[in-house]
């Protein structure tokens, strides 16, 4: 289960490469609307507007008629299709009591996963924001279901992973650490408050988790910087000074996805009073289309970082360790 209106706002990002329009995809989803009327467990589509309670874990025997997904205008000038994918899962504890000869609806539960399918401005496809970071949901259920929808209207359509800075260049996270250490803004109108935690990936495959802050005083963090570890995922607190004005706490993932915390808060109090599903969507849209692209753009344009500052940062970490340990380094 992954809903924009409940709990942690965990987001995986996919790409649909297709010439099909959002209206065509919406129509194909409507042809595959969820129903529990079949002879075995089911899956199918509905709308993100069906309500939070409809997407929560519910016995499959409960009658339910989802709304067909529809295309609407997004807040940032993009057309988007708000959909929900429903699927039934066997409840083994109930099955053990009732036996396999019982009606499948009596020993199954229904779950929902929200999606925002957003039309790209260049017209060569769509971005999909999936409200889940669970691989069994995203890769095992959402990808195949989207593939079926896309191929029904475009036989050449593809479902792909995204291609942005974090996925192909883990230095994005090292760059953020450098900016945090030196109190440098990651972009105009954005203040980097703190990096609360980060992972470091060594070439050996060893992964170190740094929690409770990432200050320059942490020798174990400096060791990983000096050894040129790949960093990420990374949790950061950001203040955005213009529309959308507010505070965002977000966990940036190495595959380009992210998770937003409910501690995100807007300066405009009326926005914080939005219903949970609308507020969750608002946070996800603002992060994906405004706040995070600003930082990626600055990073991608930072030639000085690649040519000089990155190397200087690594040398600085080594020098700091030598000064503190007289030529030795602490164990990691």
C-alpha positions as CSV (number, residue, x, y, z in Angstrom):
1,X,0.0,0.0,0.0
2,X,1.3,3.4,-0.9
3,X,-0.9,6.5,-0.7
4,X,-0.1,10.2,-1.1
5,X,-2.6,10.9,1.7
6,X,-1.3,8.7,4.5
7,X,2.1,8.2,6.2
8,X,5.5,8.6,4.8
9,X,5.5,10.1,1.2
10,X,7.7,7.5,-0.4
11,X,8.1,8.0,-4.2
12,X,9.6,5.9,-7.0
13,X,10.0,7.5,-10.4
14,X,9.4,5.8,-13.7
15,X,9.3,7.0,-17.3
16,X,6.8,6.0,-20.0
17,X,8.3,6.4,-23.4
18,X,5.3,6.6,-25.7
19,X,3.5,8.8,-28.2
20,X,0.2,8.0,-26.4
21,X,-1.6,10.9,-24.7
22,X,-2.6,11.0,-21.1
23,X,-6.3,10.8,-22.2
24,X,-5.5,7.6,-24.1
25,X,-3.8,6.1,-21.1
26,X,-6.7,7.1,-18.9
27,X,-9.1,5.4,-21.2
28,X,-7.0,2.2,-21.2
29,X,-7.0,2.3,-17.4
30,X,-10.8,2.7,-17.4
31,X,-11.1,-0.4,-19.5
32,X,-9.1,-2.2,-16.8
33,X,-11.0,-0.9,-13.8
34,X,-10.7,-2.9,-10.6
35,X,-13.6,-5.2,-9.7
36,X,-13.9,-7.9,-7.1
37,X,-16.5,-9.8,-9.1
38,X,-14.1,-12.3,-10.7
39,X,-13.6,-15.9,-9.8
40,X,-10.1,-15.3,-8.4
41,X,-8.1,-12.5,-6.8
42,X,-8.0,-9.4,-8.9
43,X,-6.1,-6.3,-9.8
44,X,-7.1,-3.2,-11.7
45,X,-7.3,0.6,-11.8
46,X,-9.2,3.3,-10.1
47,X,-8.7,7.0,-9.4
48,X,-6.5,8.8,-6.9
49,X,-9.7,10.6,-6.0
50,X,-11.3,7.4,-4.6
51,X,-10.4,8.5,-1.1
52,X,-7.7,7.4,1.4
53,X,-9.9,4.8,3.0
54,X,-10.5,3.0,-0.3
55,X,-6.7,2.5,-0.7
56,X,-6.0,1.2,2.8
57,X,-6.0,-2.5,3.6
58,X,-9.6,-3.6,3.2
59,X,-11.2,-7.1,3.1
60,X,-11.7,-7.9,-0.6
61,X,-15.3,-9.0,0.3
62,X,-16.2,-5.4,1.0
63,X,-18.2,-4.1,-2.1
64,X,-16.3,-1.4,-4.0
65,X,-16.7,0.4,-7.3
66,X,-13.7,2.7,-8.0
67,X,-13.8,5.8,-10.1
68,X,-12.3,5.9,-13.5
69,X,-9.0,7.9,-13.5
70,X,-9.0,11.2,-15.3
71,X,-6.6,13.9,-16.6
72,X,-6.4,17.2,-14.8
73,X,-4.3,20.3,-14.8
74,X,-1.4,20.2,-12.3
75,X,-0.3,23.0,-10.1
76,X,2.9,23.7,-12.1
77,X,1.4,23.8,-15.6
78,X,1.7,20.1,-16.4
79,X,-1.3,17.9,-17.3
80,X,-1.4,14.9,-15.1
81,X,-3.3,11.6,-14.7
82,X,-4.1,10.7,-11.1
83,X,-4.6,7.0,-10.8
84,X,-4.6,4.3,-8.2
85,X,-3.7,0.6,-8.8
86,X,-5.7,-1.9,-6.7
87,X,-4.6,-5.5,-6.0
88,X,-5.8,-8.4,-3.9
89,X,-3.5,-10.4,-1.6
90,X,-4.3,-13.6,0.2
91,X,-4.6,-13.3,3.9
92,X,-2.9,-16.6,5.0
93,X,-4.1,-16.6,8.5
94,X,-7.8,-16.4,7.4
95,X,-7.1,-18.9,4.6
96,X,-5.8,-21.4,7.1
97,X,-9.0,-21.1,9.1
98,X,-11.5,-21.1,6.1
99,X,-9.7,-23.4,3.7
100,X,-9.1,-23.0,-0.1
101,X,-12.6,-24.1,-1.0
102,X,-14.0,-20.8,0.4
103,X,-14.8,-17.8,-1.8
104,X,-11.4,-16.1,-2.4
105,X,-12.9,-12.7,-1.3
106,X,-13.3,-14.1,2.2
107,X,-9.6,-14.7,2.7
108,X,-8.1,-11.8,0.7
109,X,-7.3,-8.2,1.4
110,X,-7.4,-5.3,-1.1
111,X,-4.6,-2.7,-1.2
112,X,-4.0,0.5,-3.3
113,X,-1.0,2.3,-4.7
114,X,-1.3,6.0,-5.9
115,X,0.3,7.2,-9.1
116,X,0.7,10.6,-10.8
117,X,1.4,10.3,-14.5
118,X,2.6,13.6,-15.7
119,X,3.0,14.7,-19.4
120,X,6.5,15.8,-20.2
121,X,6.8,19.2,-21.9
122,X,8.9,17.9,-24.8
123,X,6.1,15.5,-25.7
124,X,8.1,12.3,-25.9
125,X,6.6,10.6,-22.9
126,X,5.4,10.9,-19.4
127,X,6.9,10.8,-15.9
128,X,5.3,8.5,-13.3
129,X,5.5,9.3,-9.6
130,X,4.6,6.1,-7.7
131,X,3.7,6.4,-4.0
132,X,5.8,3.4,-3.0
133,X,9.4,2.4,-2.5
134,X,8.6,-1.3,-2.1
135,X,10.2,-3.3,-4.9
136,X,7.5,-6.0,-4.9
137,X,4.9,-3.3,-5.5
138,X,6.8,-1.1,-8.0
139,X,8.6,-3.7,-10.0
140,X,6.3,-6.7,-9.4
141,X,2.9,-4.9,-9.8
142,X,3.0,-1.3,-11.1
143,X,5.5,-1.8,-13.9
144,X,3.6,-4.8,-15.5
145,X,0.3,-3.0,-15.0
146,X,1.5,0.2,-16.7
147,X,3.2,-1.9,-19.5
148,X,-0.2,-3.5,-20.2
149,X,-1.9,-0.1,-20.3
150,X,0.7,1.5,-22.5
151,X,1.0,-1.4,-25.0
152,X,-2.7,-1.5,-25.5
153,X,-2.6,2.0,-27.1
154,X,1.1,2.0,-28.3
155,X,2.8,-1.3,-29.2
156,X,6.2,0.4,-29.1
157,X,5.7,2.1,-25.7
158,X,8.2,1.3,-23.0
159,X,8.4,1.6,-19.2
160,X,11.8,2.7,-18.1
161,X,13.7,4.0,-15.1
162,X,14.5,7.7,-15.0
163,X,17.9,9.3,-15.8
164,X,18.8,12.2,-13.5
165,X,21.8,13.3,-11.5
166,X,21.5,10.9,-8.5
167,X,21.1,7.8,-10.7
168,X,24.2,8.3,-12.8
169,X,26.4,10.5,-10.7
170,X,26.5,9.8,-6.9
171,X,28.8,12.9,-6.6
172,X,25.5,14.8,-6.2
173,X,25.4,13.6,-2.6
174,X,29.1,14.5,-2.0
175,X,28.4,17.9,-3.5
176,X,25.5,18.4,-1.0
177,X,27.8,17.4,1.9
178,X,30.4,19.9,0.8
179,X,27.8,22.6,0.6
180,X,26.4,21.7,4.0
181,X,29.9,21.7,5.6
182,X,30.7,25.1,4.1
183,X,27.2,26.7,4.6
184,X,26.8,27.2,0.8
185,X,23.3,27.4,-0.6
186,X,22.5,24.5,-3.0
187,X,20.4,26.9,-5.2
188,X,18.9,30.3,-5.3
189,X,16.0,30.7,-2.8
190,X,17.0,27.4,-1.0
191,X,18.7,27.2,2.4
192,X,20.2,23.9,3.4
193,X,19.5,23.5,7.1
194,X,21.0,20.2,7.9
195,X,21.9,16.8,6.6
196,X,20.6,14.5,9.3
197,X,21.9,11.2,7.8
198,X,23.6,9.7,4.8
199,X,24.9,6.4,3.6
200,X,28.5,5.8,2.3
201,X,29.1,3.0,-0.2
202,X,32.7,1.7,-0.4
203,X,34.0,-0.1,-3.5
204,X,34.2,-3.3,-1.4
205,X,30.4,-3.2,-1.1
206,X,30.5,-2.2,2.5
207,X,27.8,0.4,3.4
208,X,28.1,2.7,6.4
209,X,25.1,4.5,7.8
210,X,25.7,7.9,9.3
211,X,22.9,9.1,11.6
212,X,22.4,11.9,14.1
213,X,24.0,14.5,12.0
214,X,26.8,14.8,9.5
215,X,29.1,17.6,10.8
216,X,32.8,18.0,9.8
217,X,33.6,16.9,13.4
218,X,32.8,13.3,12.5
219,X,36.1,11.5,11.8
220,X,34.3,8.4,10.5
221,X,32.5,10.6,7.9
222,X,35.8,12.3,6.9
223,X,37.4,8.9,6.4
224,X,34.7,8.0,3.8
225,X,35.1,11.3,2.1
226,X,38.9,10.8,1.9
227,X,38.5,7.3,0.5
228,X,36.1,8.7,-2.2
229,X,33.2,6.6,-1.2
230,X,29.9,7.0,-3.1
231,X,27.3,8.7,-1.0
232,X,23.5,8.4,-0.8
233,X,20.8,8.0,0.2
234,X,20.7,11.3,2.1
235,X,18.2,13.0,4.4
236,X,18.2,16.8,4.1
237,X,16.2,19.7,5.5
238,X,15.5,22.6,3.1
239,X,13.9,26.0,3.4
240,X,12.4,27.3,0.1
241,X,12.0,31.1,0.2
242,X,9.7,31.6,-2.8
243,X,6.5,29.9,-4.0
244,X,6.2,27.3,-2.7
245,X,7.5,28.9,0.4
246,X,8.1,26.4,3.2
247,X,10.3,23.9,5.0
248,X,10.9,20.5,3.4
249,X,12.4,17.4,4.9
250,X,13.3,14.8,2.2
251,X,15.2,11.6,1.9
252,X,17.0,11.6,-1.5
253,X,17.5,8.1,-3.0
254,X,20.3,6.9,-5.2
255,X,17.9,5.9,-8.0
256,X,16.4,9.3,-8.3
257,X,13.3,8.7,-6.1
258,X,12.7,10.3,-2.7
259,X,10.7,10.2,0.5
260,X,9.1,13.3,1.9
261,X,8.4,13.6,5.7
262,X,5.2,14.8,7.1
263,X,7.3,17.4,8.9
264,X,7.2,19.4,5.7
265,X,5.4,22.7,6.4
266,X,4.3,25.6,4.3
267,X,4.5,29.3,5.3
268,X,0.9,29.7,4.1
269,X,-1.1,28.2,6.9
270,X,-4.1,27.4,4.8
271,X,-2.0,24.9,2.8
272,X,-1.0,23.0,6.0
273,X,-4.8,22.6,6.6
274,X,-5.5,20.9,3.3
275,X,-6.9,17.3,3.5
276,X,-4.1,14.8,3.9
277,X,-4.4,13.4,0.4
278,X,-4.3,16.9,-1.2
279,X,-1.5,18.0,1.1
280,X,0.6,14.9,0.3
281,X,0.2,15.5,-3.5
282,X,1.1,19.1,-3.1
283,X,4.3,18.3,-1.3
284,X,5.3,15.7,-3.9
285,X,4.6,18.0,-6.8
286,X,6.4,20.9,-5.3
287,X,9.5,18.9,-4.5
288,X,9.7,17.1,-7.8
289,X,8.9,20.1,-10.1
290,X,10.3,23.0,-8.2
291,X,12.7,22.4,-5.3
292,X,14.7,19.4,-6.4
293,X,15.2,20.6,-10.0
294,X,16.7,23.8,-8.8
295,X,19.4,21.9,-6.9
296,X,20.1,19.5,-9.7
297,X,20.4,22.4,-12.2
298,X,23.0,24.1,-10.0
299,X,24.9,20.8,-9.5
300,X,24.9,20.0,-13.2
301,X,26.2,23.5,-14.0
302,X,28.9,23.5,-11.3
303,X,32.0,23.0,-13.5
304,X,34.2,24.4,-10.8
305,X,33.1,21.5,-8.5
306,X,34.1,18.9,-11.0
307,X,37.4,20.6,-12.1
308,X,38.7,21.7,-8.6
309,X,36.4,21.9,-5.6
310,X,35.7,18.1,-5.5
311,X,39.4,17.3,-5.4
312,X,40.1,20.0,-2.8
313,X,37.3,18.7,-0.6
314,X,38.8,15.1,-0.6
315,X,42.3,16.5,0.1
316,X,40.9,18.6,2.9
317,X,39.3,15.5,4.5
318,X,42.6,13.7,4.4
319,X,44.5,16.7,5.8
320,X,42.0,17.0,8.7
321,X,42.5,13.4,9.6
322,X,46.3,13.6,9.5
323,X,46.1,16.7,11.8
324,X,43.9,14.9,14.2
325,X,45.6,11.5,14.2
326,X,49.2,12.4,13.4
327,X,49.3,10.6,10.0
328,X,47.0,7.7,11.0
329,X,43.3,7.3,10.5
330,X,40.6,6.0,12.8
331,X,39.0,2.6,12.0
332,X,35.8,2.8,10.0
